[in-house]
Amino acid sequence: VAKDLGLQLPALSDRGVRIVSEGRTQYFALHGKTGHLVTAERIDREQLCRLVEKCVLRCELIVEGEM
């Protein structure tokens, strides 16, 4: 994420960069040392998308300030 945004790692925390998922459970997070998008919770496809063939989890990246 840091590389894709063209930001250095310290800028991620300075700019308040965070990942927000739909619902209460936050399935994704930013790894503080690498800036990579990682899973923050166990993702159980059968529980989330029971009979749906295509399972999609959406999340938003929020960056404070101008880009």
BALOBA-1460 file (C-alpha; in Angstrom, 3 decimals):
// residues 67
<rec num="1" residu="v" x="0.000" y="0.000" z="0.000"/>
<rec num="2" residu="a" x="2.792" y="2.418" z="0.916"/>
<rec num="3" residu="k" x="4.536" y="1.734" z="-2.392"/>
<rec num="4" residu="d" x="1.303" y="2.074" z="-4.402"/>
<rec num="5" residu="l" x="0.564" y="5.427" z="-2.755"/>
<rec num="6" residu="g" x="4.141" y="6.631" z="-3.172"/>
<rec num="7" residu="l" x="4.552" y="7.146" z="0.572"/>
<rec num="8" residu="q" x="7.446" y="6.270" z="2.843"/>
<rec num="9" residu="l" x="6.605" y="3.993" z="5.790"/>
<rec num="10" residu="p" x="6.703" y="6.765" z="8.453"/>
<rec num="11" residu="a" x="4.193" y="8.718" z="6.360"/>
<rec num="12" residu="l" x="1.587" y="5.967" z="6.793"/>
<rec num="13" residu="s" x="1.166" y="6.698" z="10.493"/>
<rec num="14" residu="d" x="1.800" y="10.443" z="10.074"/>
<rec num="15" residu="r" x="-1.029" y="10.667" z="7.507"/>
<rec num="16" residu="g" x="-3.417" y="8.514" z="9.564"/>
<rec num="17" residu="v" x="-3.631" y="5.845" z="6.857"/>
<rec num="18" residu="r" x="-6.040" y="3.087" z="7.867"/>
<rec num="19" residu="i" x="-8.083" y="0.266" z="6.384"/>
<rec num="20" residu="v" x="-11.817" y="0.097" z="7.092"/>
<rec num="21" residu="s" x="-13.919" y="-2.970" z="6.282"/>
<rec num="22" residu="e" x="-17.708" y="-3.196" z="6.046"/>
<rec num="23" residu="g" x="-19.393" y="-4.409" z="9.225"/>
<rec num="24" residu="r" x="-17.974" y="-4.792" z="12.702"/>
<rec num="25" residu="t" x="-15.165" y="-7.205" z="11.923"/>
<rec num="26" residu="q" x="-12.042" y="-5.641" z="10.465"/>
<rec num="27" residu="y" x="-10.541" y="-8.351" z="8.255"/>
<rec num="28" residu="f" x="-7.645" y="-6.283" z="6.908"/>
<rec num="29" residu="a" x="-4.906" y="-4.106" z="8.384"/>
<rec num="30" residu="l" x="-1.701" y="-2.378" z="7.349"/>
<rec num="31" residu="h" x="1.520" y="-3.992" z="8.548"/>
<rec num="32" residu="g" x="3.340" y="-1.199" z="10.374"/>
<rec num="33" residu="k" x="6.877" y="-2.210" z="9.386"/>
<rec num="34" residu="t" x="6.290" y="-3.081" z="5.718"/>
<rec num="35" residu="g" x="3.226" y="-1.090" z="4.660"/>
<rec num="36" residu="h" x="1.675" y="-4.275" z="3.237"/>
<rec num="37" residu="l" x="-2.031" y="-5.043" z="3.327"/>
<rec num="38" residu="v" x="-2.475" y="-8.095" z="5.600"/>
<rec num="39" residu="t" x="-5.358" y="-10.085" z="7.030"/>
<rec num="40" residu="a" x="-6.148" y="-8.999" z="10.574"/>
<rec num="41" residu="e" x="-8.698" y="-11.719" z="11.308"/>
<rec num="42" residu="r" x="-9.284" y="-15.293" z="10.222"/>
<rec num="43" residu="i" x="-11.464" y="-15.267" z="7.099"/>
<rec num="44" residu="d" x="-13.941" y="-18.146" z="6.905"/>
<rec num="45" residu="r" x="-15.428" y="-18.191" z="3.408"/>
<rec num="46" residu="e" x="-18.181" y="-20.668" z="4.326"/>
<rec num="47" residu="q" x="-19.341" y="-18.471" z="7.189"/>
<rec num="48" residu="l" x="-19.244" y="-15.215" z="5.204"/>
<rec num="49" residu="c" x="-20.522" y="-16.289" z="1.802"/>
<rec num="50" residu="r" x="-22.344" y="-19.555" z="2.429"/>
<rec num="51" residu="l" x="-24.030" y="-20.328" z="-0.878"/>
<rec num="52" residu="v" x="-22.616" y="-17.490" z="-2.950"/>
<rec num="53" residu="e" x="-20.234" y="-18.556" z="-5.712"/>
<rec num="54" residu="k" x="-18.312" y="-15.274" z="-5.815"/>
<rec num="55" residu="c" x="-17.203" y="-14.111" z="-2.365"/>
<rec num="56" residu="v" x="-16.027" y="-10.479" z="-2.155"/>
<rec num="57" residu="l" x="-14.835" y="-8.610" z="0.925"/>
<rec num="58" residu="r" x="-14.684" y="-4.871" z="0.457"/>
<rec num="59" residu="c" x="-12.525" y="-2.449" z="2.384"/>
<rec num="60" residu="e" x="-11.584" y="1.193" z="2.086"/>
<rec num="61" residu="l" x="-8.212" y="2.857" z="2.489"/>
<rec num="62" residu="i" x="-8.476" y="6.187" z="4.279"/>
<rec num="63" residu="v" x="-5.651" y="8.729" z="4.047"/>
<rec num="64" residu="e" x="-5.859" y="12.020" z="5.906"/>
<rec num="65" residu="g" x="-4.660" y="15.168" z="4.150"/>
<rec num="66" residu="e" x="-3.996" y="15.835" z="0.495"/>
<rec num="67" residu="m" x="-2.437" y="13.318" z="-1.883"/>
